Amino acid sequence: MGTGERLPAGSIRAPGRPLSTRPDPRARDARPLETEYRPRVPIDAARAIRYQRHGVNDPAFAVDGPVLWRASHTPEGVATLAIRADRDRVRAAAWGPGAEWALHQLPALCGGLDDPTGFDAGRHPLIAEVHRRNPGLRIGRTDLVFEALASAVIEQKVTGLQAFGAWRVLVSRFGERAPGPTPKPMFAPPSIDGWRRIPSWAWHRAGVEPPQARTIVETARRGDTIVAAVTDAGAGEAVDRVLMSLRGIGIWTSAETRIRALGDPDAVSVADYHLAHEVGNALTGHRVDDDGMLELLEPWAGHRQRVIRLIYASGVREQRRGPRLHPEDHRDR
């Protein structure tokens, strides 16, 4: 795609050759905007981008060999990104009215704005070893607050299987068809107003409980104001205060929104079904509760989400001793 010329560290530019030559029967004449991003230091951009995927059947995300495809509803309209990420170079092509916005946001999505300065991996031998093996691990951000908030609300108090299934149904039905030569039919999540207009029967059919559906619809009515308030708040507890002032949004949902939309390196999803157990098992060899997890993570204040990512990257998992949580289906009620 590129010409091989050297660029300044951390720069981004638009090269000439297309990233993908796959024909698009819906828009044969549409040419993408293209760019190449070279981070200042090698980073694992692909890992950061994959974190934004909602299950293997996410209609807004696809993996086609070495190319990652992502559809989003940007402030400028729908955009499709096709991304080929290496450690020292990320090439991307974008289609749709939001293409320019999506390419401008690419470094953040890749984790290029995440700053690990001050992170001391040596406080625990497992974290030190995993960090040594994964020095390019970074936390990416989408800068799409409402998209992250809606997905987090859908994931409240249900299994991943249920949440991903609901996301797939709602985005496929009420999102917008992603432009460009996508490897499968893809859909960008609804706009803020699109989330507000989803009818009650559709939430029910997708398997979303009424309290979660009501939270998203009510929040969408003030969506632009909420997004502006979160943006002004910046990060951390200030964002929590904005989001947790809304009915139906607690500390877990706020943290998940901070992680995906803002790339917050310190956010911890307290009240998660598994997280405290996984952190406790990795750092002490046994389960802990949320208070115990926060105590264990305290030495890394400012980088607690980074530690959690490293724990998951380690492959160390707590052995499941009990029966799996059985998904509850309320649609027959």
N, C-alpha and C positions, 0 to 999 in steps of 0.2 A: 504493500500500500504506500509506503513512504519512499523517499528517494535515497535514504541512508545518510542524509546530511546531519551534522551535529546541531543540536538545539541547546539553548540555555537550560540549566537544571530547573525542573519544575515548570517548564513551558508547555504551551499547547498551541497547535497550529492545524491548518487544514491542508492535507496533502491531496494529491490528484487522483490516484487510482482507487476504484471502489473496493471496499472491504469484501463485499459479496457480489457475485455475478448471477446469483439465482434469480430467474425471471419472476416478475410479479404480475400475474394475470389481471390484477385489479388496477394496476397503475404502471404500465410498461414504460411510459415516458418519464415517470417520476425519478429524478436523480437526487440522491441524498446529499446533505451537508456532511462533511467529513473532517476529522481532526486527528491529531496525534498528540498524546499527552506523555511527557517524560518527567516522572517524579524526581525530586531532588535526591532521594535515596531509593534503592530497590524496595518495593512493597508487594505484598500479596493481594493485588487488586481483585483477582478473581474470587478469592475467599470473602473479601468484603462485600462484593456485589452479590454473591450467592446468598448472603445472609438475608437479603430482601425478598427471597423467594418464599411463597406460602404453599409449601407442599410440591410434590413432583408434578401435579396436574394444574399448577397455577396458570390460568389463562393469560396472565400478564408477564409471564417469564418462560423462557425456553432455552434449552441447551442444544446446540447443533454443532457437535464436534468441539473445536476449540473456541467457538463463538457463543457468547452469552447474549441473549435477546431480552430486552426489557421494555414493556409498554407502560406509559404513565400519563396522567392528566396533569400537565404542567400549568402554571399560571398563564401561559400563552396558548394553551390548547394541547391536544393529544400529540404525543411523540413516541416513536419507536427508536430504540437504540440497539445497534448491533456492535458488540464489543469483543475485541480480541486482546486479551491482557497477558503481557509478559512482565517479568519482574522490573524491568527498567524502561518499558515502553507499553503504552496502551493505545491501540488504534480503535477508532469508533466512527460509525456512520449513523446518521439520524434522518428520519423521515417525519413529515407532518408539520402542522403549524407551530408546534412547540419544539421543533428540532434545534433551533439556535439556543433556546433556554437549556435544553437537555445537554447539549455539548458544553455549554459554559459551566454547567453543574458537574460535569464528568469527574474532575479531580476530587470533589467532595464525595461522590458516590464510590470512588475507588479507595477511599481512605487517605487520600493525599493530604488532607487538611488535619488529620489526626496527629497530635503531637505527643509522643511518649516521654518527653523530657521529664525527668524527676521520677520515673518509674524504676523501682528497685526490685528486680526479679529475684535477687539473691536472698530474699527473706524466707524462702521456702525451697527445698531442693527440687521438688517436682516442678514448681513454677520456673525456677532457674533453668532446668533442663529443657522444658518445653519452649521457653523463650529463646534458648540457644538454638534449638532446631527450627524455630519459626520467627526469625528476627524481623521479617516483613509483615507480621500480623498487624493489621490496622482496622480501625472501626470506621466504616463508611456511613454516609448520611444521604438521605434523599432530598431534604429541605421541603418535603411535601407533608406538612403537619397533619392535615385532615385525612389523607390517605393512611398514614400510620395510625392515627387515632381510631379510624373506622375499623381497621383490621384488628387492632388490639381489643376493641370492644367486642367484636365477633368472637374473639378467642377467650373471652372471660368465662371461667367456670365450666369449660367443656374440654373434651379431649382434642388433641391436634387433628385427629381424623375428622371429627365433627366440624371443627373450625375451618379446616382447609376445604372441606366439601361445601360448606356454606359460602365461603369466599369464591370458590369456583362457580357456583350457580349464580350468585348475585353479579359478579363482574362480567360473566359471559352474557347474561341477559340484559343488564342495565348499563354496562360499560359501553365504550365506543370501539368499533373495530379498529385495530392497530394498523396504521399505514405501513407500506413497505413490503419487501419480499420475505415475509416472515416464514420460518420453516414449518409452521402450523398456523391455523387460524388463532390469532391472539387478540386480546381485548384490553384496553386501558381501563383502569377503575373509573367509576363514575366521578363526575365533578361534584363539588360540594352540593350544588343544587340537585344534581342527579341522585345523590344519596337521600336527600330530603324527599324526593318524589317517589321513592320505591313504595309501592302499596303494601298494606298490612298482609295481604294474602301471600305476597311474594316472600316476605320474611318468613312466614309460617312454612311455606313450601320448601324453602331453603334449609329449614331446621334451626333457625335463629329464635331463641326464646323472646317473648314479648318485652321483658325489661331491657335487653340489649338492643332490640330493634328500636324501642322508644328512645333510648339514649342517643343513638346515632341520628335519628330523625330530629329530635329536639335540638341536639348540638348543631346539626346542619343548618337549622334556622338562623343561628348566630355564627355560622361557620367562618365568615370572613373576619368578623370581629375577634373571634377566638384565635384564629391563626395570627392575626396582627398582635394580639396580646402575648401569645407564646413567643413570637419572634422578638418582641420588645423585651421580654423577660430574660432571654438569652439562654440560660441553662440551669440545671440543678434545681434546688428547692424553689426558686422563683417560678420555674415552669410548673412544678408541682402545685404551687398555690393557685395558679391560673386554672389548670385542668381539674384539680380536685374540688374546685368551687362549683363544678358542674354536676348536676344530678346523674348518678350512675357511673361516675368515674372516680376510682380510688387509686391507691398508691401503685398497685401493679400495672394498671392501664396507663397511668402517667409515665411510669418508668419505661414501659415498652414503647410508648410514643417517643420519649426522649432518645431511646436507643436508635430506633429506625430512622426517625426524621432528622434528629439533631446530632447523631453520632456521639452521644454523651458518654465519655469514657468512665464515668463514675456511677452511672445509673445501675441500680440493683432492683430486680423484679421481686420485691418482697411479697409474700403470700402466693408464690408460684408452687404448684403441686409437687415438683421434683427438685427445684433448684437448691434449696437449703440442704437436702439430703446429698446431692451430688457434690456440693462445695465441702460439706463436712467430711464425706467419704474421701475426697481427694486430698484434703489438707490434714485430716486427723485419722482417717481409717474407720470412722464410724459416723452415724447420722447425727445431725444437729437440727434444731428448729431455727426459725427465722432470726431470733435474737442471737443464737449461737453463730449463725452464718455472718451476721453483721459484725459480731465481735472478732471472728476470724479474719474478715476482710478489712477491718479498721486500719491495720498497718499500711494498707495500700490506698488509703483515702485519696480520692482524686483519680484513681485508676482502678476502681473495683470492677467495673465492667470488663476492663482489659484482663484482669485476673480470671474472671469467669470465662472469657473467650479462650484463654490459654488452657483452662481446665478442660473445656470441651475439646480443644485441639489435642489434648494429651491422649484421648481415647480411654482414660480411666473412668469407669462407670460403676455405680453402685449396683450390686447384684439384686435383682428383683426377687423378693421373697414371697410376696402376696399376689393375689389375683389382680389382673389388670382392671383398671376402671372401665366399666362397661358403658358405652355411649348410651345415653337416654334419648329416645325419640318421642317427642311430644306431639308429632304431627297428626296422630290418630285421635287426639283429644277433641 
